[in-house]
């Protein structure tokens, strides 16, 4: 795994190269820097402390449930993600939904469905 200073050196090289063509138009609406920390809590927290301001912090639901930090300008989008479980403690685990439905069919009609075959 590279050290932060090594990554910074590479970005300085890129910035210096871009300065040599400063008046050229970038072909995309912005350049994206994407960092996925997965379970590297310490590195992610260190990055969060120096993340460009202002930035947004959002939470994704779903399988990974990432925490996403994002800084966006017209020229650049910087995103850092980490699994929420790597930095947060589950207080209440997800629960399956419980439904109370009005019966659509009578009990007799329901029982006939269980035994019928679909063509």
RODO-2510 file (C-alpha; in nm, 4 decimals, decimal comma):
residues 119
     n   res          X          Y          Z
     1     x     0,0000     0,0000     0,0000
     2     x     0,1439     0,3377    -0,0950
     3     x     0,1981     0,6049     0,1640
     4     x    -0,0018     0,9284     0,1448
     5     x     0,3151     1,1226     0,0583
     6     x     0,3766     0,8921    -0,2403
     7     x     0,0245     0,9564    -0,3688
     8     x     0,0756     1,3309    -0,3162
     9     x     0,3999     1,3181    -0,5183
    10     x     0,2161     1,1555    -0,8083
    11     x    -0,0572     1,4194    -0,7934
    12     x     0,2088     1,6924    -0,7948
    13     x     0,3541     1,5376    -1,1110
    14     x     0,0077     1,5380    -1,2669
    15     x    -0,0575     1,8977    -1,1552
    16     x     0,2780     2,0092    -1,2998
    17     x     0,1969     1,8344    -1,6295
    18     x    -0,1488     1,9972    -1,6422
    19     x     0,0116     2,3387    -1,5785
    20     x     0,2127     2,2944    -1,9014
    21     x    -0,1142     2,2725    -2,0969
    22     x    -0,3105     2,5106    -1,8733
    23     x    -0,5262     2,6500    -2,1546
    24     x    -0,6287     2,3080    -2,2889
    25     x    -0,9855     2,1941    -2,2242
    26     x    -1,0317     1,8728    -2,0295
    27     x    -1,2604     1,6443    -2,2279
    28     x    -1,4796     1,5393    -1,9368
    29     x    -1,6924     1,7707    -1,7212
    30     x    -1,4490     1,7062    -1,4357
    31     x    -1,1676     1,4789    -1,3283
    32     x    -1,2506     1,2225    -1,0585
    33     x    -1,0310     1,1014    -0,7747
    34     x    -1,1870     0,7940    -0,6143
    35     x    -1,0604     0,6293    -0,2971
    36     x    -1,2262     0,3168    -0,1542
    37     x    -1,0906     0,2394     0,1915
    38     x    -1,3078    -0,0725     0,2459
    39     x    -1,2012    -0,1526     0,6077
    40     x    -0,8996     0,0793     0,6522
    41     x    -1,0506     0,2940     0,9273
    42     x    -0,7331     0,4768     1,0363
    43     x    -0,6346     0,5768     0,6830
    44     x    -0,9883     0,6843     0,6001
    45     x    -1,0149     0,8974     0,9144
    46     x    -0,6774     1,0597     0,8372
    47     x    -0,8011     1,1398     0,4856
    48     x    -1,1331     1,2741     0,6194
    49     x    -0,9453     1,5208     0,8419
    50     x    -0,7626     1,6727     0,5441
    51     x    -1,0407     1,6307     0,2880
    52     x    -1,1028     1,9489     0,0822
    53     x    -1,3745     2,1707     0,2260
    54     x    -1,6594     2,2034     0,1759
    55     x    -1,7590     1,8413     0,1307
    56     x    -2,0685     1,6308     0,1745
    57     x    -2,1013     1,3154     0,3811
    58     x    -2,3696     1,0678     0,2816
    59     x    -2,4631     0,7150     0,3846
    60     x    -2,5590     0,4388     0,1435
    61     x    -2,7890     0,1581     0,2378
    62     x    -2,7612    -0,1839     0,0900
    63     x    -2,5061    -0,4609     0,1011
    64     x    -2,1981    -0,2443     0,1608
    65     x    -2,3628     0,0494     0,3352
    66     x    -2,0793     0,2884     0,2528
    67     x    -2,0047     0,6241     0,4068
    68     x    -1,9205     0,8614     0,1226
    69     x    -1,7275     1,1872     0,1474
    70     x    -1,7465     1,4009    -0,1655
    71     x    -1,5951     1,7323    -0,2705
    72     x    -1,7061     1,8583    -0,6096
    73     x    -1,6155     2,1623    -0,8167
    74     x    -1,6623     2,2277    -1,1901
    75     x    -1,3106     2,0886    -1,2474
    76     x    -1,2767     1,7985    -1,0047
    77     x    -1,4775     1,5459    -0,8036
    78     x    -1,3088     1,3787    -0,5085
    79     x    -1,4837     1,0791    -0,3501
    80     x    -1,3723     0,8701    -0,0552
    81     x    -1,5736     0,5681     0,0560
    82     x    -1,5553     0,3180     0,3410
    83     x    -1,7845     0,0432     0,4630
    84     x    -2,0021     0,1870     0,7367
    85     x    -1,9369    -0,1247     0,9474
    86     x    -1,5656    -0,0322     0,9535
    87     x    -1,6274     0,2953     1,1389
    88     x    -1,9701     0,2543     1,2979
    89     x    -2,1236     0,0199     1,5502
    90     x    -2,4565    -0,1454     1,4707
    91     x    -2,7027    -0,0325     1,7335
    92     x    -3,0056    -0,2151     1,5995
    93     x    -2,9717    -0,4744     1,3249
    94     x    -3,1984    -0,4559     1,0259
    95     x    -3,5319    -0,6221     1,0762
    96     x    -3,7487    -0,7784     0,8075
    97     x    -4,0724    -0,5974     0,7410
    98     x    -4,3833    -0,7251     0,9172
    99     x    -4,7113    -0,6830     0,7277
   100     x    -5,0717    -0,6934     0,8402
   101     x    -5,2799    -0,7429     0,5258
   102     x    -5,6517    -0,7589     0,4742
   103     x    -5,7335    -1,0993     0,3235
   104     x    -5,7990    -1,0820    -0,0488
   105     x    -5,9663    -1,4217    -0,0618
   106     x    -6,1747    -1,6315     0,1751
   107     x    -6,0032    -1,9167     0,3596
   108     x    -6,1703    -2,1621     0,1193
   109     x    -6,0429    -1,9716    -0,1841
   110     x    -5,6928    -1,9523    -0,0330
   111     x    -5,6867    -2,3298     0,0291
   112     x    -5,7910    -2,3992    -0,3292
   113     x    -5,4978    -2,1906    -0,4531
   114     x    -5,2487    -2,3949    -0,2529
   115     x    -5,3584    -2,7126    -0,4295
   116     x    -5,4109    -2,5798    -0,7797
   117     x    -5,1571    -2,6256    -1,0546
   118     x    -5,0422    -2,3453    -1,2779
   119     x    -5,0579    -2,4243    -1,6503
***
